[in-house]
Amino acid sequence: MQHSFDGFSFGFIGLGLIGGSLAKAMRAHFPDCRIIAYNRREEPRILAKKEGVADVVCDKIDDSFSECDYIFLCTPVQYNEQYLELLKPVMKKNCILTDAGSVKGNIHRAAKRCGLQAQFIGGHPMAGSEKTGYENSSANLCEKAIYAITPTPLSPPERVEEYRLLIEEIGAVPIILSAEEHDRAVAGISHLPHLVAASMVELVKEQDSDRNFMKQMAAGGFKDITRIASSSPQMWEQIAMANGDEICRMLELYTEKLQTIKEQIRSGDGEAIRRLFESGGAYRNSIT
């Protein structure tokens, strides 16, 4: 089933890497759509208008968004919530409000508090870059990337299906799951690895000698596993606070696993270490 979204109006709150990339993808795939965008900083607004990505740019939330069929909240996770109350009075009744945050529980709870569950469908494109900002955004950023869709209990099934088709048509791979399932999954496959990478770099920094031999000898393995430690500190502070319960659960399980590995090495159980790499390697190789 194909669905043309040409002629739709899309609103974007935030024109950073993700908001800019989604807006560019909508423009590329649906040339006749209309895009209304808000951004706090002026430079991305000017660029989006100059490049023909946005038809209308705003420096505040106003009636410009009343025509939107979809509005994407693309600000940092702890800021998205404040826009629910600002948008509620101006949104038309059949507008779908969504977000692009990497934590879903907080925004779902906020939508429930605001009485917007029937119009809200959570979203999270599993795409990104160490580079941030509209200037690094790309219409291709989400192509072939998993795009999580998290409906509320009151999301109309036909609108969930429409949203799924929208995400499919811009080249991403939609999966539908609950907010709870999403936050548990990303705690394991995204949030924990970022914290492990950052803490590993911090450990090496603290344990290195005055002559910095660890730093000088750091090669492929260390660089590969710690690349994500260079991600935005502000963003990861917000993510850690927003998904704290699930991250702490994963940290406890990981700490237990590390303790087991330490005991196996200390007791000379080489077979257990071999099995760890066999099992871990097989599972890693199954991830496409």
Phi and psi in degrees as GROMACS dihedral restraints (atoms count N, CA, C in turn):
[ dihedral_restraints ]
;  ai    aj    ak    al  type     phi  dphi    fc
    3     4     5     6     1  -106.2    20    10
    4     5     6     7     1   148.7    20    10
    6     7     8     9     1  -137.9    20    10
    7     8     9    10     1   120.0    20    10
    9    10    11    12     1   -85.3    20    10
   10    11    12    13     1   126.8    20    10
   12    13    14    15     1  -101.5    20    10
   13    14    15    16     1     8.3    20    10
   15    16    17    18     1   -61.0    20    10
   16    17    18    19     1   137.6    20    10
   18    19    20    21     1    92.0    20    10
   19    20    21    22     1   -13.5    20    10
   21    22    23    24     1   -72.4    20    10
   22    23    24    25     1   154.8    20    10
   24    25    26    27     1  -108.9    20    10
   25    26    27    28     1   126.9    20    10
   27    28    29    30     1  -116.1    20    10
   28    29    30    31     1   131.5    20    10
   30    31    32    33     1  -106.1    20    10
   31    32    33    34     1   144.2    20    10
   33    34    35    36     1  -130.0    20    10
   34    35    36    37     1   124.7    20    10
   36    37    38    39     1  -104.2    20    10
   37    38    39    40     1    99.6    20    10
   39    40    41    42     1   106.2    20    10
   40    41    42    43     1   122.8    20    10
   42    43    44    45     1  -119.8    20    10
   43    44    45    46     1    53.3    20    10
   45    46    47    48     1   -86.2    20    10
   46    47    48    49     1  -151.9    20    10
   48    49    50    51     1   -59.4    20    10
   49    50    51    52     1   -50.1    20    10
   51    52    53    54     1   -75.5    20    10
   52    53    54    55     1   -49.5    20    10
   54    55    56    57     1   -59.6    20    10
   55    56    57    58     1   -43.9    20    10
   57    58    59    60     1   -63.7    20    10
   58    59    60    61     1   -40.2    20    10
   60    61    62    63     1   -67.5    20    10
   61    62    63    64     1   -42.1    20    10
   63    64    65    66     1   -65.6    20    10
   64    65    66    67     1   -41.4    20    10
   66    67    68    69     1   -62.5    20    10
   67    68    69    70     1   -42.8    20    10
   69    70    71    72     1   -65.2    20    10
   70    71    72    73     1   -36.5    20    10
   72    73    74    75     1   -65.8    20    10
   73    74    75    76     1   -41.9    20    10
   75    76    77    78     1   -62.1    20    10
   76    77    78    79     1   -43.8    20    10
   78    79    80    81     1   -63.5    20    10
   79    80    81    82     1   -40.9    20    10
   81    82    83    84     1   -68.5    20    10
   82    83    84    85     1   -39.8    20    10
   84    85    86    87     1   -88.3    20    10
   85    86    87    88     1   -26.3    20    10
   87    88    89    90     1  -130.2    20    10
   88    89    90    91     1    77.8    20    10
   90    91    92    93     1   -57.8    20    10
   91    92    93    94     1   -28.0    20    10
   93    94    95    96     1   -93.1    20    10
   94    95    96    97     1     9.4    20    10
   96    97    98    99     1   -74.4    20    10
   97    98    99   100     1   167.6    20    10
   99   100   101   102     1  -117.2    20    10
  100   101   102   103     1   132.4    20    10
  102   103   104   105     1  -122.2    20    10
  103   104   105   106     1   125.1    20    10
  105   106   107   108     1  -114.5    20    10
  106   107   108   109     1   128.0    20    10
  108   109   110   111     1  -132.7    20    10
  109   110   111   112     1   137.8    20    10
  111   112   113   114     1  -113.2    20    10
  112   113   114   115     1   138.7    20    10
  114   115   116   117     1  -148.4    20    10
  115   116   117   118     1   140.4    20    10
  117   118   119   120     1   -64.6    20    10
  118   119   120   121     1   -47.6    20    10
  120   121   122   123     1   -78.9    20    10
  121   122   123   124     1   145.4    20    10
  123   124   125   126     1   -75.1    20    10
  124   125   126   127     1   -37.4    20    10
  126   127   128   129     1   -56.7    20    10
  127   128   129   130     1   -47.7    20    10
  129   130   131   132     1   -62.7    20    10
  130   131   132   133     1   -34.2    20    10
  132   133   134   135     1   -62.0    20    10
  133   134   135   136     1   -45.9    20    10
  135   136   137   138     1   -62.5    20    10
  136   137   138   139     1   -44.5    20    10
  138   139   140   141     1   -63.1    20    10
  139   140   141   142     1   -45.2    20    10
  141   142   143   144     1   -61.7    20    10
  142   143   144   145     1   -38.8    20    10
  144   145   146   147     1   -71.8    20    10
  145   146   147   148     1   -43.9    20    10
  147   148   149   150     1   -62.7    20    10
  148   149   150   151     1   -38.9    20    10
  150   151   152   153     1   -79.8    20    10
  151   152   153   154     1    -5.3    20    10
  153   154   155   156     1    78.7    20    10
  154   155   156   157     1    13.2    20    10
  156   157   158   159     1   -74.9    20    10
  157   158   159   160     1   -46.4    20    10
  159   160   161   162     1  -105.3    20    10
  160   161   162   163     1   138.5    20    10
  162   163   164   165     1   -83.3    20    10
  163   164   165   166     1   -36.4    20    10
  165   166   167   168     1  -133.4    20    10
  166   167   168   169     1   132.5    20    10
  168   169   170   171     1  -120.3    20    10
  169   170   171   172     1   143.9    20    10
  171   172   173   174     1  -129.7    20    10
  172   173   174   175     1   149.3    20    10
  174   175   176   177     1  -104.4    20    10
  175   176   177   178     1     8.1    20    10
  177   178   179   180     1  -156.8    20    10
  178   179   180   181     1   164.1    20    10
  180   181   182   183     1   -82.8    20    10
  181   182   183   184     1   117.5    20    10
  183   184   185   186     1  -142.8    20    10
  184   185   186   187     1  -165.2    20    10
  186   187   188   189     1   -67.1    20    10
  187   188   189   190     1    -7.5    20    10
  189   190   191   192     1   -56.9    20    10
  190   191   192   193     1   -27.9    20    10
  192   193   194   195     1   -87.0    20    10
  193   194   195   196     1     0.0    20    10
  195   196   197   198     1   -70.5    20    10
  196   197   198   199     1   -17.7    20    10
  198   199   200   201     1   -90.3    20    10
  199   200   201   202     1    -6.2    20    10
  201   202   203   204     1   -69.3    20    10
  202   203   204   205     1   138.6    20    10
  204   205   206   207     1   -87.3    20    10
  205   206   207   208     1   -30.8    20    10
  207   208   209   210     1  -137.7    20    10
  208   209   210   211     1   140.6    20    10
  210   211   212   213     1  -126.9    20    10
  211   212   213   214     1   126.1    20    10
  213   214   215   216     1  -103.8    20    10
  214   215   216   217     1   122.1    20    10
  216   217   218   219     1   -88.1    20    10
  217   218   219   220     1   114.1    20    10
  219   220   221   222     1  -127.0    20    10
  220   221   222   223     1    35.5    20    10
  222   223   224   225     1   -99.4    20    10
  223   224   225   226     1   172.3    20    10
  225   226   227   228     1   -54.6    20    10
  226   227   228   229     1   151.7    20    10
  228   229   230   231     1   -54.5    20    10
  229   230   231   232     1   -36.9    20    10
  231   232   233   234     1   -83.7    20    10
  232   233   234   235     1    -5.9    20    10
  234   235   236   237     1   -98.7    20    10
  235   236   237   238     1   -25.1    20    10
  237   238   239   240     1   -55.1    20    10
  238   239   240   241     1   -36.9    20    10
  240   241   242   243     1   -59.2    20    10
  241   242   243   244     1   -38.2    20    10
  243   244   245   246     1   -65.8    20    10
  244   245   246   247     1   -22.4    20    10
  246   247   248   249     1   -80.2    20    10
  247   248   249   250     1   -15.3    20    10
  249   250   251   252     1   -60.0    20    10
  250   251   252   253     1   -49.3    20    10
  252   253   254   255     1   -66.7    20    10
  253   254   255   256     1   -34.4    20    10
  255   256   257   258     1   -70.6    20    10
  256   257   258   259     1   -34.5    20    10
  258   259   260   261     1   -84.7    20    10
  259   260   261   262     1   -27.6    20    10
  261   262   263   264     1   -51.9    20    10
  262   263   264   265     1   -45.1    20    10
  264   265   266   267     1   -71.1    20    10
  265   266   267   268     1   -20.5    20    10
  267   268   269   270     1  -104.6    20    10
  268   269   270   271     1   -16.4    20    10
  270   271   272   273     1   -70.8    20    10
  271   272   273   274     1   141.9    20    10
  273   274   275   276     1   -76.7    20    10
  274   275   276   277     1   159.7    20    10
  276   277   278   279     1   -65.4    20    10
  277   278   279   280     1   -27.4    20    10
  279   280   281   282     1  -100.4    20    10
  280   281   282   283     1    14.9    20    10
  282   283   284   285     1   -75.7    20    10
  283   284   285   286     1   137.4    20    10
  285   286   287   288     1   -97.0    20    10
  286   287   288   289     1   125.4    20    10
  288   289   290   291     1  -100.6    20    10
  289   290   291   292     1   129.3    20    10
  291   292   293   294     1  -137.0    20    10
  292   293   294   295     1   178.9    20    10
  294   295   296   297     1  -142.7    20    10
  295   296   297   298     1   176.3    20    10
  297   298   299   300     1  -128.9    20    10
  298   299   300   301     1    21.8    20    10
  300   301   302   303     1   -75.3    20    10
  301   302   303   304     1   154.7    20    10
  303   304   305   306     1   -88.0    20    10
  304   305   306   307     1     1.3    20    10
  306   307   308   309     1  -128.1    20    10
  307   308   309   310     1   135.7    20    10
  309   310   311   312     1  -109.6    20    10
  310   311   312   313     1   -27.6    20    10
  312   313   314   315     1   -58.9    20    10
  313   314   315   316     1   -44.1    20    10
  315   316   317   318     1   -66.6    20    10
  316   317   318   319     1   -42.3    20    10
  318   319   320   321     1   -71.9    20    10
  319   320   321   322     1   -32.9    20    10
  321   322   323   324     1   -66.1    20    10
  322   323   324   325     1   -41.5    20    10
  324   325   326   327     1   -64.7    20    10
  325   326   327   328     1   -38.8    20    10
  327   328   329   330     1   -66.2    20    10
  328   329   330   331     1   -40.1    20    10
  330   331   332   333     1   -62.8    20    10
  331   332   333   334     1   -37.7    20    10
  333   334   335   336     1   -65.9    20    10
  334   335   336   337     1   -43.9    20    10
  336   337   338   339     1   -60.4    20    10
  337   338   339   340     1   -34.8    20    10
  339   340   341   342     1   -86.0    20    10
  340   341   342   343     1    -1.9    20    10
  342   343   344   345     1    71.2    20    10
  343   344   345   346     1    30.2    20    10
  345   346   347   348     1  -111.3    20    10
  346   347   348   349     1    15.1    20    10
  348   349   350   351     1   -59.4    20    10
  349   350   351   352     1   -34.1    20    10
  351   352   353   354     1   -72.0    20    10
  352   353   354   355     1   -17.3    20    10
  354   355   356   357     1  -110.5    20    10
  355   356   357   358     1    -4.9    20    10
  357   358   359   360     1  -103.0    20    10
  358   359   360   361     1   135.1    20    10
  360   361   362   363     1  -135.5    20    10
  361   362   363   364     1   118.0    20    10
  363   364   365   366     1   -71.2    20    10
  364   365   366   367     1   152.7    20    10
  366   367   368   369     1  -146.2    20    10
  367   368   369   370     1   151.7    20    10
  369   370   371   372     1  -153.6    20    10
  370   371   372   373     1   103.0    20    10
  372   373   374   375     1   -74.3    20    10
  373   374   375   376     1   124.2    20    10
  375   376   377   378     1   -84.5    20    10
  376   377   378   379     1    65.5    20    10
  378   379   380   381     1  -145.7    20    10
  379   380   381   382     1   156.2    20    10
  381   382   383   384     1   174.2    20    10
  382   383   384   385     1  -170.7    20    10
  384   385   386   387     1  -161.3    20    10
  385   386   387   388     1   156.9    20    10
  387   388   389   390     1   -68.6    20    10
  388   389   390   391     1   -22.7    20    10
  390   391   392   393     1   -83.8    20    10
  391   392   393   394     1   139.1    20    10
  393   394   395   396     1  -120.4    20    10
  394   395   396   397     1   173.2    20    10
  396   397   398   399     1    91.8    20    10
  397   398   399   400     1   157.7    20    10
  399   400   401   402     1   -57.3    20    10
  400   401   402   403     1   -36.0    20    10
  402   403   404   405     1   -62.7    20    10
  403   404   405   406     1   -19.1    20    10
  405   406   407   408     1  -104.2    20    10
  406   407   408   409     1     5.0    20    10
  408   409   410   411     1   -74.8    20    10
  409   410   411   412     1   157.9    20    10
  411   412   413   414     1  -150.9    20    10
  412   413   414   415     1   141.5    20    10
  414   415   416   417     1   -63.4    20    10
  415   416   417   418     1   -18.7    20    10
  417   418   419   420     1   -98.3    20    10
  418   419   420   421     1     0.5    20    10
  420   421   422   423     1   -57.3    20    10
  421   422   423   424     1   -39.8    20    10
  423   424   425   426     1   -93.9    20    10
  424   425   426   427     1     0.9    20    10
  426   427   428   429     1   -61.1    20    10
  427   428   429   430     1   128.8    20    10
  429   430   431   432     1    66.2    20    10
  430   431   432   433     1     5.8    20    10
  432   433   434   435     1   -86.2    20    10
  433   434   435   436     1   145.8    20    10
  435   436   437   438     1   -64.4    20    10
  436   437   438   439     1   136.5    20    10
  438   439   440   441     1  -126.9    20    10
  439   440   441   442     1   106.3    20    10
  441   442   443   444     1   -75.7    20    10
  442   443   444   445     1   134.7    20    10
  444   445   446   447     1  -121.0    20    10
  445   446   447   448     1   123.9    20    10
  447   448   449   450     1  -123.3    20    10
  448   449   450   451     1    93.3    20    10
  450   451   452   453     1   -69.1    20    10
  451   452   453   454     1   159.7    20    10
  453   454   455   456     1   -90.8    20    10
  454   455   456   457     1   170.6    20    10
  456   457   458   459     1   -61.3    20    10
  457   458   459   460     1   -19.5    20    10
  459   460   461   462     1  -106.1    20    10
  460   461   462   463     1     3.2    20    10
  462   463   464   465     1   -66.0    20    10
  463   464   465   466     1   125.8    20    10
  465   466   467   468     1   -62.2    20    10
  466   467   468   469     1   127.6    20    10
  468   469   470   471     1   -54.0    20    10
  469   470   471   472     1   -36.9    20    10
  471   472   473   474     1   -68.4    20    10
  472   473   474   475     1   -30.3    20    10
  474   475   476   477     1   -78.0    20    10
  475   476   477   478     1   -32.0    20    10
  477   478   479   480     1   -62.7    20    10
  478   479   480   481     1   -42.0    20    10
  480   481   482   483     1   -66.8    20    10
  481   482   483   484     1   -39.7    20    10
  483   484   485   486     1   -61.7    20    10
  484   485   486   487     1   -43.1    20    10
  486   487   488   489     1   -63.6    20    10
  487   488   489   490     1   -41.2    20    10
  489   490   491   492     1   -59.1    20    10
  490   491   492   493     1   -42.9    20    10
  492   493   494   495     1   -65.6    20    10
  493   494   495   496     1   -39.0    20    10
  495   496   497   498     1   -57.9    20    10
  496   497   498   499     1   -47.8    20    10
  498   499   500   501     1   -66.0    20    10
  499   500   501   502     1   -38.0    20    10
  501   502   503   504     1   -64.1    20    10
  502   503   504   505     1   -39.8    20    10
  504   505   506   507     1   -72.1    20    10
  505   506   507   508     1   -21.4    20    10
  507   508   509   510     1   -89.5    20    10
  508   509   510   511     1     6.1    20    10
  510   511   512   513     1    98.0    20    10
  511   512   513   514     1     1.5    20    10
  513   514   515   516     1   -88.8    20    10
  514   515   516   517     1   174.2    20    10
  516   517   518   519     1  -115.7    20    10
  517   518   519   520     1    99.2    20    10
  519   520   521   522     1   -76.8    20    10
  520   521   522   523     1   139.1    20    10
  522   523   524   525     1  -129.7    20    10
  523   524   525   526     1   142.0    20    10
  525   526   527   528     1  -109.3    20    10
  526   527   528   529     1   126.6    20    10
  528   529   530   531     1  -153.7    20    10
  529   530   531   532     1   170.3    20    10
  531   532   533   534     1   -78.1    20    10
  532   533   534   535     1   162.2    20    10
  534   535   536   537     1   -59.8    20    10
  535   536   537   538     1   -39.7    20    10
  537   538   539   540     1   -65.1    20    10
  538   539   540   541     1   -44.7    20    10
  540   541   542   543     1   -63.0    20    10
  541   542   543   544     1   -39.6    20    10
  543   544   545   546     1   -61.2    20    10
  544   545   546   547     1   -50.2    20    10
  546   547   548   549     1   -67.2    20    10
  547   548   549   550     1   -32.5    20    10
  549   550   551   552     1   -68.0    20    10
  550   551   552   553     1   -40.9    20    10
  552   553   554   555     1   -66.6    20    10
  553   554   555   556     1   -48.2    20    10
  555   556   557   558     1   -70.7    20    10
  556   557   558   559     1   -25.7    20    10
  558   559   560   561     1   -59.7    20    10
  559   560   561   562     1   -37.8    20    10
  561   562   563   564     1   -81.6    20    10
  562   563   564   565     1   -42.4    20    10
  564   565   566   567     1   -98.7    20    10
  565   566   567   568     1    -6.6    20    10
  567   568   569   570     1  -133.0    20    10
  568   569   570   571     1   -55.3    20    10
  570   571   572   573     1   -69.2    20    10
  571   572   573   574     1   -46.1    20    10
  573   574   575   576     1   -60.5    20    10
  574   575   576   577     1   -48.0    20    10
  576   577   578   579     1   -58.7    20    10
  577   578   579   580     1   -38.1    20    10
  579   580   581   582     1   -64.6    20    10
  580   581   582   583     1   -42.2    20    10
  582   583   584   585     1   -68.2    20    10
  583   584   585   586     1   -39.0    20    10
  585   586   587   588     1   -63.6    20    10
  586   587   588   589     1   -44.5    20    10
  588   589   590   591     1   -62.1    20    10
  589   590   591   592     1   -46.0    20    10
  591   592   593   594     1   -64.5    20    10
  592   593   594   595     1   -41.4    20    10
  594   595   596   597     1   -70.9    20    10
  595   596   597   598     1   -32.2    20    10
  597   598   599   600     1   -66.7    20    10
  598   599   600   601     1   -43.5    20    10
  600   601   602   603     1   -62.1    20    10
  601   602   603   604     1   -42.0    20    10
  603   604   605   606     1   -63.4    20    10
  604   605   606   607     1   -39.5    20    10
  606   607   608   609     1   -62.9    20    10
  607   608   609   610     1   -46.3    20    10
  609   610   611   612     1   -63.3    20    10
  610   611   612   613     1   -41.6    20    10
  612   613   614   615     1   -58.2    20    10
  613   614   615   616     1   -43.0    20    10
  615   616   617   618     1   -72.3    20    10
  616   617   618   619     1   -32.4    20    10
  618   619   620   621     1   -95.4    20    10
  619   620   621   622     1    -6.2    20    10
  621   622   623   624     1   -68.9    20    10
  622   623   624   625     1   156.3    20    10
  624   625   626   627     1   -81.3    20    10
  625   626   627   628     1   172.8    20    10
  627   628   629   630     1   -61.7    20    10
  628   629   630   631     1   -25.5    20    10
  630   631   632   633     1   -92.4    20    10
  631   632   633   634     1     5.1    20    10
  633   634   635   636     1    56.5    20    10
  634   635   636   637     1    43.2    20    10
  636   637   638   639     1   -64.8    20    10
  637   638   639   640     1   -38.9    20    10
  639   640   641   642     1   -60.5    20    10
  640   641   642   643     1   -45.6    20    10
  642   643   644   645     1   -63.0    20    10
  643   644   645   646     1   -42.4    20    10
  645   646   647   648     1   -66.6    20    10
  646   647   648   649     1   -34.7    20    10
  648   649   650   651     1   -91.1    20    10
  649   650   651   652     1    -5.9    20    10
  651   652   653   654     1   -60.1    20    10
  652   653   654   655     1   120.5    20    10
  654   655   656   657     1  -123.1    20    10
  655   656   657   658     1  -153.9    20    10
  657   658   659   660     1   -49.9    20    10
  658   659   660   661     1   -50.9    20    10
  660   661   662   663     1   -60.3    20    10
  661   662   663   664     1   -49.7    20    10
  663   664   665   666     1   -64.2    20    10
  664   665   666   667     1   -43.5    20    10
  666   667   668   669     1   -65.9    20    10
  667   668   669   670     1   -39.2    20    10
  669   670   671   672     1   -64.0    20    10
  670   671   672   673     1   -46.6    20    10
  672   673   674   675     1   -76.3    20    10
  673   674   675   676     1   -19.2    20    10
  675   676   677   678     1  -111.1    20    10
  676   677   678   679     1     6.0    20    10
  678   679   680   681     1   -52.1    20    10
  679   680   681   682     1   -41.9    20    10
  681   682   683   684     1   -73.8    20    10
  682   683   684   685     1    -5.2    20    10
  684   685   686   687     1   -67.6    20    10
  685   686   687   688     1   -14.2    20    10
  687   688   689   690     1   -86.7    20    10
  688   689   690   691     1     5.4    20    10
  690   691   692   693     1   -68.9    20    10
  691   692   693   694     1   167.5    20    10
  693   694   695   696     1   -59.1    20    10
  694   695   696   697     1   119.0    20    10
  696   697   698   699     1   -60.9    20    10
  697   698   699   700     1   -39.0    20    10
  699   700   701   702     1   -65.0    20    10
  700   701   702   703     1   -43.4    20    10
  702   703   704   705     1   -63.3    20    10
  703   704   705   706     1   -42.5    20    10
  705   706   707   708     1   -76.1    20    10
  706   707   708   709     1   -25.3    20    10
  708   709   710   711     1   -61.5    20    10
  709   710   711   712     1   -45.2    20    10
  711   712   713   714     1   -66.8    20    10
  712   713   714   715     1   -41.9    20    10
  714   715   716   717     1   -63.3    20    10
  715   716   717   718     1   -44.7    20    10
  717   718   719   720     1   -61.3    20    10
  718   719   720   721     1   -38.7    20    10
  720   721   722   723     1   -73.8    20    10
  721   722   723   724     1   -35.6    20    10
  723   724   725   726     1   -74.4    20    10
  724   725   726   727     1   -31.6    20    10
  726   727   728   729     1  -117.0    20    10
  727   728   729   730     1    34.9    20    10
  729   730   731   732     1   -56.9    20    10
  730   731   732   733     1   -43.7    20    10
  732   733   734   735     1   -61.3    20    10
  733   734   735   736     1   -48.3    20    10
  735   736   737   738     1   -70.6    20    10
  736   737   738   739     1   -35.9    20    10
  738   739   740   741     1   -65.9    20    10
  739   740   741   742     1   -42.8    20    10
  741   742   743   744     1   -63.8    20    10
  742   743   744   745     1   -37.4    20    10
  744   745   746   747     1   -61.1    20    10
  745   746   747   748     1   -45.2    20    10
  747   748   749   750     1   -67.4    20    10
  748   749   750   751     1   -38.6    20    10
  750   751   752   753     1   -62.9    20    10
  751   752   753   754     1   -39.3    20    10
  753   754   755   756     1   -63.9    20    10
  754   755   756   757     1   -43.4    20    10
  756   757   758   759     1   -66.6    20    10
  757   758   759   760     1   -38.6    20    10
  759   760   761   762     1   -68.8    20    10
  760   761   762   763     1   -39.0    20    10
  762   763   764   765     1   -60.9    20    10
  763   764   765   766     1   -41.4    20    10
  765   766   767   768     1   -62.3    20    10
  766   767   768   769     1   -41.7    20    10
  768   769   770   771     1   -65.4    20    10
  769   770   771   772     1   -42.1    20    10
  771   772   773   774     1   -63.6    20    10
  772   773   774   775     1   -37.8    20    10
  774   775   776   777     1   -63.5    20    10
  775   776   777   778     1   -40.6    20    10
  777   778   779   780     1   -63.1    20    10
  778   779   780   781     1   -44.3    20    10
  780   781   782   783     1   -61.9    20    10
  781   782   783   784     1   -42.1    20    10
  783   784   785   786     1   -59.7    20    10
  784   785   786   787     1   -44.0    20    10
  786   787   788   789     1   -66.5    20    10
  787   788   789   790     1   -36.6    20    10
  789   790   791   792     1   -66.0    20    10
  790   791   792   793     1   -42.4    20    10
  792   793   794   795     1   -66.4    20    10
  793   794   795   796     1   -44.8    20    10
  795   796   797   798     1   -61.8    20    10
  796   797   798   799     1   -35.4    20    10
  798   799   800   801     1   -87.3    20    10
  799   800   801   802     1    -1.9    20    10
  801   802   803   804     1    78.3    20    10
  802   803   804   805     1    24.5    20    10
  804   805   806   807     1   -85.6    20    10
  805   806   807   808     1    75.9    20    10
  807   808   809   810     1   -63.5    20    10
  808   809   810   811     1   -33.0    20    10
  810   811   812   813     1   -61.9    20    10
  811   812   813   814     1   -39.3    20    10
  813   814   815   816     1   -63.6    20    10
  814   815   816   817     1   -38.4    20    10
  816   817   818   819     1   -67.9    20    10
  817   818   819   820     1   -40.1    20    10
  819   820   821   822     1   -61.2    20    10
  820   821   822   823     1   -44.1    20    10
  822   823   824   825     1   -62.6    20    10
  823   824   825   826     1   -36.7    20    10
  825   826   827   828     1   -59.2    20    10
  826   827   828   829     1   -47.2    20    10
  828   829   830   831     1   -71.1    20    10
  829   830   831   832     1   -34.6    20    10
  831   832   833   834     1   -64.2    20    10
  832   833   834   835     1   -49.2    20    10
  834   835   836   837     1   -66.9    20    10
  835   836   837   838     1   -46.9    20    10
  837   838   839   840     1   -63.2    20    10
  838   839   840   841     1   -41.0    20    10
  840   841   842   843     1   -65.3    20    10
  841   842   843   844     1   -41.5    20    10
  843   844   845   846     1   -64.0    20    10
  844   845   846   847     1   -43.1    20    10
  846   847   848   849     1   -67.9    20    10
  847   848   849   850     1   -42.5    20    10
  849   850   851   852     1   -60.5    20    10
  850   851   852   853     1   -40.3    20    10
  852   853   854   855     1   -69.0    20    10
  853   854   855   856     1   -19.3    20    10
  855   856   857   858     1   -83.6    20    10
  856   857   858   859     1    -9.2    20    10
  858   859   860   861     1   -86.2    20    10
  859   860   861   862     1   118.9    20    10
